[in-house]
Amino acid sequence: MKDKTAEMLAEGIEGLLVQYRWSAADILEAITGASLSSKEMKKFVHIGLKAGIKRTFKKSPEPSKEKVEEALALIKALKDSPHMARKLFMETAKKLPHAPGGPLRKIKPEQEVTVCAEIIALRAHLDTREAIRRVASKRGVSERTIYRIWGKYHPKKKKRTSPKP
């Protein structure tokens, strides 16, 4: 793609981001989960985003004049209709991988079989509910956590209903 065409499209996309008050730093922070601290860093990211978009366009083949006009018209339409752009951005954002999070597992997957074995050993002289309570208190986790592990390896059998004559 020609430099002029790539520049035009990159500026259009950059203008769209500015229209919605999204900076390159905001996008980078959303993707990486890290926050940028200095003003200089944010400026550098902004320059890098525009250059990256332009470089990506330059690698692709030169589109026809109609395709460029169509792309610019689409960018203009997105600028003029925020509700459409928001929907488009949200659909794209949902496809991105989620940031890792949530609490760390207190019982590792390789320990789950051991937990079930402890419950089975206690079931010899206690009912399942009490066995689960004791294993939970011994391991320092909630009963619900142990119930989930137990249910994963020993699911409840579904009751079969006899067909009515």
N, C-alpha and C positions, 0 to 999 in steps of 0.2 A: 504494500500500500504506500502511496506517496506520503511524504512528510506533511504536506499541507492538509490532506484528507485526515490523516491520523491526528493532527493537531486540532482540527475542527471537531472531530468526534470526542476527543479527550476533553476539550473545553466544554462541550455540551454536557458530558457526564459530570464534570466538575461543577458546572453551573447548577445541574440538577441536585447535586449533593448540598451545595450552598443554599439552594432554595429551601431545602428541608432542614437546614441548620445542622447538617452532619458534616463534621470535619474528618479529614483523613485520620487524625488522632483518635476520634471517636470510633471509627471503623476498626482501626488496629487494636484498640482497647477491647472492643466487643469480641473480636476474633481471638485474641491471645489471652484475654482476662487480666492482663497486666496494665497498670496505669502509667502514663507518661508524665513526667514531672516538670521538666523545664520547657520554657517557651521556645527555646532553640530546637529542642527535640521535636516539638509539635510542628514547627516550621519545616524541619527536615523531612518529617513524615509526609507533610502536605506536598512538598516538591517531589518526593519519591513516588507518591500515589499517582500524580499526574504523569510523571515520566514513565511509570510502569504501565499505565493505561495506554499511553502513546506508543510505547515499545511493543505492547501486545498487538495493537492495531497495525503497526508497521510490518509485523511478521506475516500478517494475513494478505491474501491477494487483493489487488485493487478492485473495489466493487464498482458497479456501474453508477453513473450519475444519479439514476433513479433510486438505487439502493441507498446511496448516501443521503439523498433528500428525504427518503422514507425514514431512515434512522434519525435524522435531525428532527423530522416532524414528530416522530414518536417521543423523542426527548422533550420537545416543546409541549406535546400533549400531556406528558407526565408532569411537567412543571406546572401546567395550567390546571391540572385536576389532581389535587393531593390525595383524594380518596382512592384513586386507581393506583397511584404509586405506592401508597401504604400497603395495599393488598398485595401488590407484586413483591414488595420488599419482605413482607411477612411470609409469603409462600417460599421465597428464596431462603430466608433466615431459618425456617423450619427444616430445610434440607441440610443445613450445615450441622456438623457434629457438635454435640453438646459439650460444654466444659465439664471436666471431671469434678465431681463434688459429692456431697453427702457424707454422712459419718463413716468412719472406718469400721470394717467388720470386726466384731469382738470375737467371733468364732470363724476361723478360716475355713474355706471349703474342704480342705483335707482333714479337718477335725470333725466334720459333721458326722461321718460314719462312727467315730468314737463316741460322740454324744448319743447317737441312736443305740449303740451297744450298752452304754451306761443306763439308758432308760429301760432297755430290755432286761438287764440284770436286776434292776430295782422292781420291775413288774412281777418278778417271781413272788414277792411278798407284799407289794403295794399295787393300787390301781394306777392306771396310766397317768391320770391327772396329777396324783401325788408324786409319782416318779418324775414327771416333767418339772414340777415345782422344786423338788430337791436338786435336780441337775441344774436348773436355772440359778438357784441360790448358791450352789457350789461353784459355778462358773462365773457368777457375778453379772449375769445378763437377765433380761426380762423373760418372763414365762412365755410371752408372745414369740420371742425369738426362737426359743426351744420348740414351741408348737409349730412354727413354720418349718424348722429343720425336720421335725418328726413327720409332719405332713408331706414333706418332699419325698421322703424315703418310704413312708408307710401311709399312703393315702387311705381315706375312709372308703370302705366298700359301699357302693350305692345299693340301696334297698331295691329289690325287684318286686314289682307288683304283679300279681298273677292276673292274667287276662280274664275279663268278665265274660261269662257265658252268654 
